[in-house]
Amino acid sequence: MNYSGVKPVTIENGTGVRVSLFVSGCRHHCRECFNPETWDFGYGKPFKIGRAHV
């Protein structure tokens, strides 16, 4: 699994303060998508368990 980004502190993606992990790969291809570059499952960096990505 690849990820396209991490927001360590965000209030835009729900109630309260949280961490957001954005993964790569989408088959919906919505016309209003804010991040069409992330549709590719190979986009971004490989996610490795046990490693800080922030």
Sequence and secondary structure as in RCSB ss.txt:
>XXXX:A:sequence
MNYSGVKPVTIENGTGVRVSLFVSGCRHHCRECFNPETWDFGYGKPFKIGRAHV
>XXXX:A:secstr
 EEEEEEEEESTTSSSSEEEEEE   S   TT S GGGGSTT SEE  TT    
